[in-house]
């Protein structure tokens, strides 16, 4: 008996990009001390008051089937938040609660793509993107961005492959690069979507982590609200990664279709988790700033450390909890650099090649450990790179 082609081909016959990460985790399992700068997991846990609210509402009985679109009060809170931040009038009818942002990404593509439809996405990309598109039976089409453009997408290069495509997936603030797309970039993308009748799927899970410039949701641009699906999540903004709660925002009719999908797949999100998310959102922007503060602080540490050497260059770190470091001066691929750094110094990073080919010769660093340890690890990484660069 064989698995379906859909699931057997989820990775497209290639690597899942997690090789160095898995090696580091095996070393840890074997008792080796490793400094992990790999995944976007906060070094703090979910705040106690949020967990207490989750506990309270579970004990109060909100443990049965919850409304599949999501608890009304939570949808209303998200709608008010989005309206205030983007200027686009949004109601609960535009929102479906999902089991995390990943589920929202899948639902969005399932909603807009028929089997075999071309679904565009940008390189570098979050590691699950291609598999998500294949899982929705779409045909993934990758468009490279360029290091020399600070990984800002070029509208003309998207337009060159847009004819006949059904959707375009973007992510700003961006994982893995840490780049925030400029207004000019987003206006160019929006024009391509309007010209070619593309659905735009906008992954905005890092919208509270902006260090330079401003986050602009493309749904707010002219003519885009009716053709944009926005993915949001509590994971990064409120350190609720394990709670698995996110949402998708879009036109009312499309949200209705995705509710039908949820009825036949996830069957909603536990009510007590939704109640905790509502409580967390009502803590306001000050709380979100507290969650983001360590990454803003560590970005400043990184800028200072990197300014003191010449072997490693920093891609503009404008948002999110990551740094993309250019190590091409060493003559090594990102994967070879990451493996050697892990072997010699027990520091784990993610190769740029884990996120496609555009960031080859780079490594991604997650700013997710205590400040002092983070600074020490960066200095070691830079010294390692200088040794390799001088030995060429």
N, C-alpha and C positions, 0 to 999 in steps of 0.2 A: 504494500500500500504506500502511496506517495502523498506528500503534502501538496496543497494547491500551489499553482505557479505564483499566485499573488503573494502568498506568505513565504514561499521558498525564495522568491526573487526580491524580497523586501530590501536587501542591501545592494541589489543590482550587480551581484557577483564580486563586489569589492570589499574592502575592509570597512568595519564600522567606525574606525577612527579612534578606538579606545585602547589601542595596544599598549602605549606607554602607561596610561592610567592603570590598566589591569596588571602590568608588571609591578608598578609601585604598590598596588594593593596586595599582591602576593608577597612582596617583600615585608610589608607590615604584618601580614598574617604569619610570616615566618619569624617574627620577632625583631625585625630590623627597624630602627627608628628612621622615619622618612618625613621630611618637611613637605607637606602637600600644598601645592599651589595650582591645583588642577580644576576642580569643579566649583560651580557657583553656589556653594553652601555656606551660609553665614557662620561665623565663629561664635555667634550668640544663638541661643535657642529662642523659640517663640516666647514672647513676654508672658509672665505669669498671669497678669489680669485677663489676657485673652484665653488662656487655658482654663482659668477659673470660670469664665463665662461659658466656655464649652462644656465644662463639667456641670455647672449649674443647670444649663438648659437641657442637658442629657438626663440628669436626675429628675428634672421637671417633666420629662416624658416626651421630648421631641426626638424620639428615636425610631419612629415608624417611617413609612414612605413619605418623603417630602414632595411637594409640588415639583413636577419635572422641569418646568421652565425655571424654577428657583423660587425661594421664599419671596413673597411680594415686597416685604420691607427691605430686603437686601437689594432687589432689583431697583427699587425706587431710590435707594441710597446711591447705588452706582450711577443711575441715570442722572441724579442731581450733581454728582461729582463730575461726570463727563460733560454735562451741559455747562457747568461753571468753568471748567478748565479749557474747553475747546470752543465754546460759543455755539455749538451745534445743539439745537433742541433735541433732547433724548428722553424717552419715556421707558417704562418697564417693558413695553411691547417691543422695544428694540434690543432687548437683552435676554440672553439665556445663560444661566449658571452652569458651569461644566466642572468635571473632576480635574481641575488644573488647566494650565494654558496648553499643554500638549493635546489634551482632548479637544480643546477649542480649535486648535490648528487642524486637527483631523476633520472635525465637523464642518469647518469652513470649506475645506477643499472637497469634501464629500458633497457639500451642498451645491458647489458651482461647477464641478468637473464631472463630465461623463467619462466612462471607460475609454482610455486612449487619448483623451484631450491633452493638449500640450499645456503644462503648468510651469511657468517661469519662476526661477528663484535666483538669488545672487550668491556669488562666491567671493569671499568666505561666507560660510553659512553655519548656523547651529547644526550640530551633528545629526539630529533626527530629521531634518527637513526632507532630504531626498526619500528616505524610507516612508515618511508620512505621506508624501505625494504618491508613491507607488502603492501604499496601503489603500489609498482612496481610488486606486486604479487609473490614476493619471499618468501621463508620460512626462517625467521631469526634464526640464530644459534649463541648463545652468548658464548664467551670464557672468563672466569674470569682471570683477572690479580690479583696480590697479593700486599697488603700493604707492606709486608716484602721485596718485590722486588722493592719497590718504584714504583709499578705499571708498570714496564717494562714487556712487554709480553714475555712469554717463547715460543720459536719456537717449542719445542717438544709437548707442549700442543695444539698449533694450528694444528700441523701435525696430532695429534691424532684424530681430527674430520674433517680433510680436504678431506678425500677420498670421491669423488663424489660431492663435493661442487663446486660452480661456481665462487664465489668471496670472497674476504676478504676486509673489510673496516677498515682503520686505521686513526689515527689523531695525528699528531705531528707537532709542540708543541701541547700538549694535553689539551683539555677541557673535563673534569673538573679538572684534577689533577695538571696541570702546569708542567708536566714532559715532557722533550724532549727525544725522543727515541735515544739511543746510536747507533753508527755505528754497533756494534756487534748485537744489537737487530734487526736492519733493515736488516742486512745481513742474519740473521737467518730467518726472515720473507720472504725475497726474495727467499731463498733456498726452503722454503716450497711452495711458489707460483710456482716456476719452477718445483719442483718435482711433484706437484699435478695439474698442468695446471690451476691454479687459476688466475683470473683477480684480480689485486690489485687496489683498489680505495683508493687513498691517499688524505685525507682532510688536506690541508696545509694553511688554512686561517690565521693562526697565525705565518707565516714564518718570519715576520719582528719583532716578539717579542720573542727574545731569549736572556736570561740573563746569562746562563752558557752553555758552549759547543758551538756547531754549529748545524744549521739545515741542515740535509741531505735529499734531496728528493730521495725516493727509485727508482724513474724513472731513476736516474743516475747510478744505480748499473748494473753490467753485466747482459744482457739478460732480463732487466726489462722494457725498453722503449716500447717494443711491447706488453706488457701485463699490463701496468699501465695506469690508468686514474687519473689525478690530478685535484683536486678541488681548485680553488682560488677565492679570493673576494677582493673588495675594502673596505669592511665594517670595518675590524679591522685595516688594515694597513694605511688607510687614513681617518678614522672616517666618513665613508659614509654609515652608516648602513641603513638609510632610503632610500637611492638612489636605493637600490636593484640591484646591478650590480656585477656579478662574471663571472667565466669562467670555462670551463673544457678543459683539455689538454689530448690528446691521439693520437693513430695511426690515420692516415688520413682516413682510411675506417670507423673506429668507429665514428670519428667526423662526417663523412657524414651521418651515420645512426642517430646520435643525432640531426643533422640539420633537417632531415625528421621528427623526433619527435617534434622539436620546431615548425615546420611548422603547425603541427596539434594540438599544445597546446598553447604555449606562444606567438607565432608569433613574436618573437624577443624582443628587448629592445629599448626603445625610443632613437632616435639618439642624442638628446641634452644631455641626461644623459651619453651616451657613449663618447661624445665629452668632457664632464667635467671629466670623468675618464681618458681619454687620457691626458688632461691637468695636472691632478693630478699626474699621473705616471711620466710625464716629469719634475715634480718638483724634482725628484731624491731621492736618499737614505737619504740625509740630512733631507728632509721633513718627510720621514718615521720615522727617528730617533726622530724627534720632537714629533710625535704622540705617539711613544712608551715610551718616556722619563718619563711621570708621573708614569707609571706602574713599570719601573725599580726603580724609586725613592721610590715608596710605598713598593715595595718588600724589599728594604733595611730597611725601617721603620719597617716592619713586622718582619724581622729577628732580629732586635734589641729588639723589644717589647717581642717577644717570647723567646728570650734568657734569659729574666729576670724572668721567671716563669717555673713551671714544669708540669702543668696540661694539657697543650695543646702542641702537637708536630706538626711540620711542615713537610709535605711531600716535598721532594726536589723541590723548586720553581725555575725551570730552564727556563720557558718560559710562554707565554700567560699572560692574565690579571687577573689570578685567583690564589688563594692559596687554597690548600686542607689541612684542619686542622684536626688532629686526636684528638677526644675528648673522646676516650674510657675509659680514666681514671675516667670519671664521672659515668661510669656504664650505661649511657644513650645511646639510639640509636641516630643517627644523626637527625632523624626527631623529636624525643622528645626534644633533646637539642635545635634544631632550634625553635621549637614552644615555649618552655619555655623562651628562650632568647628574642623572639619577645614579649611575654606576659609581662615579667618582666622589660625589658629594651628597648623595642621598636627598637630593632636591627634585621633586616631581613637578614638571610643567606639562602643558599640552602642546604638541607640535602644531605649527600652523597648518601642516598638511592634513591634520585631523579634521579640518574644516574646509577642505577643498584644495585647489592648487594655487589660488591667487596669493595665498600667504605662505607659500613655500619659502623656506629660509627664515621663518619667524617662529617664535614660541609665544603661546598665550599664558599669562600669569594671572591667577585669580588672587585678588587682594583680600584673602579670607583667613588670615592668621594674625595673631597679636602683633602690634606695631613693631616691637623690638625684634621679634623673630623674623618678621617680614623684611625689615631693613637689613638684617644680617644675611638672609637668604639672597636678597637682591645683590648685595655687595659681593657675595660669593659667586653668583651667576655672572656678574660683570667681570670679576677677576678671572674666572674660568674662560670667558669669551676672549678677554685680552690675551691670555696665554695661547689660546688656539689661533687667534688672529696673527700674533707676532711670530708664530711658528710656521706660517704658511710659506 
